[in-house]
Every structure is written in C-alpha cells, then in structure tokens.
Amino acid sequence: MQQIRILLIVVGCFIFANTTFAQSSCVQNLREARNFYDEGKLNELPKLLLKCIDNGFTDEEKVEALRLVTLSYLFNEEQNKAEESFLRLLKIDPEYQIDLDSDPTELVILAENFETDAKFFYGLKFTGSFNFIQILENNDNYNLSSSGTYDPPLGIGVGLFFQYPINDEFSANAEIHYNYRTTLLKRATVTAEGNSSGDHEITEMQQWLELPFLLNYKLPFFNQFLLEATGGPSFHYLLSSELSVRGVGTEIIDLDMINYRNLLNVSAIIGVRGNFKVLGRNYITVEALYQHRFIEEKNENVETEELKLILKDAAYADNQYKGHAFILRLGFRFPRFNPELKK
C-alpha cells in the first residue's frame, strides 16, 4: 500500500511538472510569435502556435494566437484556413471586436463575413409587486361595518424567460412565472350604539402561474446600457386561493375558494427594462412594469348557497374585484452564441 502511495505521488509530480513546462514553453512561443509578426515572418506562425492552441494556452492567449494564425493564412491567401481559424477564435470569444484603426484591412473584411450576434438569451427573474384592488361591486352584507379598503397587497414571484432577437431593434420574450399574492380587506365595525368595536379583516392568499408574451424595442441614445420598452399580453392561471375572515361572527380559516374564482385571467403589461452587462458576457436586468387585468377574479356564476351561508355567518359577502399591479423584476440574462459565416 505504501509503495502505491509513493508511486501516485511521483506520477502526480511528473504530470504537474510536465504541464508547467508545457505552459511555460507555450508562453515563450507566443512571445516569439509576436516578434515574428513584427518582423513580417508570418509563415512561421501556424507551426509555432497551433500545438499550444490545442493544449497549453489560456483562452485569452488562444484568442491572440488565433488572430496571428489567421493573419498568417490571409497573408498567404489561404482563405478557407483563415475562415476556419477566425471561426475558432469566435467560438472562444464571440464578442471579439476588430480594431478598425490598427487591424489589417484583410482581417476587417474577413470579420465582416461572420455572424456574431447572440442567437437568443435566457435567464431567471425575481418579482416584487405592489398590487392594488379595483372593487367593482362591494357586496357588504353586514350593516354595522364600513365598506373598508384593501391594504396594498405585496406579491412575490420567480420565473424563467427566453428572449429571441428579431432584428437590431426588436426582440420577443416568452416567460413563465410563479406568483404569490395576499390581499387584506379591513373594515371598521361599530356596535348598535354607534361605538367602534374593532376591525373586520378578510384575507385571501393566492398562487398564480403567469405566461407573459412581450415585444421589446431597443431605445436609442443609451450607450452605457441597453434600455428597452416592453409590453404585451399575459395569461394567468390560478393555482390556489384560500380565504380567512376574522373579527365578526364565525371565524373562517383558510377556506378553499378556488372553485369560486375565475381560474383563467388575461392582462396587459407595459414598461421599461434596463440591461447591465456584468460577469463577462452576462447581464443583470431590471424591469419596471404596470400590469392591468381585464377579467374579474370572482366567478359568481358558480357561487353556491352553502358558500353564501358560510360567508354570511362570518358577516361577509364576496366582492367583485380586479387585481392590477406595479411590478419590479430583477433578473439574470445569459446569451447563447453560435458564430458562423454569413450565408
């Protein structure tokens, strides 16, 4: 056993020393290649660099080496090899930028023959929403309480998105989000003598699945980051809804209301999105949106007498309402590149 351990240590040291030597040798080759390029000895570059490009360079060194190899092929009018070499460079660094002031014209022309824009983007978003309830009909059946108002319910959510560039100005988003929302209706109650007797509180906790489809327009004049106007329809599916009533009459705890709500809803979204490049080619996105729902949330067509009695015992009748929202989303956007020759 001891001999095996010693053998493994020796082999590990040999591999480490060999790798370190290879890296050192390749760095020296790159320095020598720079000198050859300055001296006009471009024919020497491929044989000096190709082995190290395959094994021995960091990604940054590979990009520099492939640029030199590409220039060598262009100098020798080997167009196919130049295209293969430059494509290999773009696979490592899809956002590689040609220097129009210092790069040879042949390299500039070659680079223009490649499609390097991101094919699509994908990512993750976190949602915080400031919801407000539009009461369409306040069905108060307790004559000793006020109509009351909804506290601005805050919502949270998380979702995934896919963004497809249509052209330089427009793109489209398909997204899926899970959203959680709690509404709270507070109503002041009074005794028969007109004295205050506390609050009547109606709370409803809901979970939604949301599918927005958005069209984005890149706004001009913003050079520091990408700013987009965005908008489109969004489709909602109710996953759960639980109602609690406290303060007057019989207390209700987490009454399942999903059968008495419209499971499907539709809204319109409009807003702006800022995209800030961080961590290499990736982005942080920040969205400020307004969402307007079109369909009432209560489905009174299926309300049963049993439900009406349960709510009546708690001194409450279900309101007709819509839930709109101001939304703030923070996300992470990742590009997917596939550089290729233009057709």
Secondary structure, DSSP 8 states (H G I E B T S, - for coil): -HHHHHHHHHHHHHHHHHHHHHHHHHHHHHHHHHHHHHTT-GGGHHHHHHHHHHTT--HHHHHHHHHHHHHHHHHTT-HHHHHHHHHHHHHH-TT----TTTS-HHHHHHHHTEE-S-SEEEEEEEEEEEEEEEEEE-----TTB---EEE--EEEEEEEEEEEE-SSSEEEEEEEEEEEEEEEEEEEEE-TTS-EEEEEEEEEEEEEEEEEEEEEEE-SS--SSEEEEEEEEEEEEEEEEEEEEESSSS-EEEEE-GGGB-SEEEEEEEEEEEEEEETTTEEEEEEEEEEEE-S-SB-GGG--HHHHHHHHHTT----EEEEEEEEEEEEEEEEE---EE--
